[in-house]
């Protein structure tokens, strides 16, 4: 007996599962993985240097480090 999983597979395209843990008041560690493919996941560390400056590092398929500056308009 065969099942056609095309419909189920296509509904998961673009879907990502995330699990994370707040390490401290400034640091958050998370793991992301695609629900549709069997590719390796990405581990991210998000660290708030100040209320406006955040560093995000990631390791996995792509390694990167990003620096974000937030502007708020009230």
Backbone torsions as a table, in degrees:
resi	resn	phi	psi	omega
1	UNK	NA	131.9	-179.5
2	UNK	-114.5	147.2	175.0
3	UNK	-116.6	144.5	176.2
4	UNK	-95.8	108.4	-177.0
5	UNK	-95.5	12.1	-177.9
6	UNK	-60.0	-43.6	-178.1
7	UNK	-66.5	-42.6	179.6
8	UNK	-66.5	-45.2	-178.9
9	UNK	-62.8	-40.8	-177.6
10	UNK	-69.5	-27.0	179.9
11	UNK	-74.9	-17.0	-179.9
12	UNK	-94.7	-7.7	-179.6
13	UNK	-61.6	129.6	-179.3
14	UNK	85.9	-2.9	-179.6
15	UNK	-89.3	136.7	-178.9
16	UNK	-127.6	134.8	174.0
17	UNK	-98.7	137.5	-177.3
18	UNK	-131.6	136.2	172.1
19	UNK	-131.2	139.6	-175.9
20	UNK	-151.2	169.1	-179.2
21	UNK	-145.3	130.2	173.5
22	UNK	-78.0	118.9	-177.7
23	UNK	-83.6	-40.1	177.8
24	UNK	-149.6	-175.5	179.1
25	UNK	-67.4	-17.7	-178.8
26	UNK	-110.1	-16.5	-172.7
27	UNK	-120.4	139.2	178.6
28	UNK	-134.9	126.1	-179.6
29	UNK	-109.7	130.7	-178.4
30	UNK	-139.9	159.7	177.0
31	UNK	-128.5	126.2	-178.9
32	UNK	-117.7	142.4	178.1
33	UNK	-149.7	141.3	177.3
34	UNK	-68.2	140.4	178.1
35	UNK	-85.7	-15.3	-175.0
36	UNK	-97.7	-26.8	-175.6
37	UNK	-119.2	169.0	-179.5
38	UNK	-102.1	23.9	179.8
39	UNK	-72.1	162.9	180.0
40	UNK	-67.4	148.3	180.0
41	UNK	-83.7	179.5	-178.7
42	UNK	-122.6	132.0	174.4
43	UNK	-100.5	129.5	-178.6
44	UNK	-121.8	142.2	171.0
45	UNK	-121.2	119.3	178.2
46	UNK	-108.4	124.7	-176.9
47	UNK	-129.7	125.4	178.1
48	UNK	-90.3	108.5	176.9
49	UNK	-71.7	-46.8	176.9
50	UNK	-138.7	174.3	176.3
51	UNK	-60.0	-21.1	-179.3
52	UNK	-105.3	-20.2	-175.8
53	UNK	-113.9	124.9	-179.7
54	UNK	-128.4	137.2	174.9
55	UNK	-109.9	131.8	176.5
56	UNK	-122.7	120.0	175.7
57	UNK	-112.3	146.7	178.2
58	UNK	-139.7	145.7	178.5
59	UNK	-135.6	142.6	-179.0
60	UNK	154.4	-128.4	176.9
61	UNK	-63.3	-42.4	176.4
62	UNK	-119.3	133.0	175.7
63	UNK	-103.0	135.6	-176.9
64	UNK	-158.6	161.7	171.6
65	UNK	-138.2	130.5	-178.9
66	UNK	-124.6	146.4	176.8
67	UNK	-120.3	122.9	-178.4
68	UNK	-114.3	137.6	174.3
69	UNK	-118.6	125.1	-174.8
70	UNK	-103.8	129.1	173.0
71	UNK	-110.8	130.9	177.9
72	UNK	-116.9	134.1	176.6
73	UNK	-113.0	118.6	-178.4
74	UNK	-95.3	NA	NA
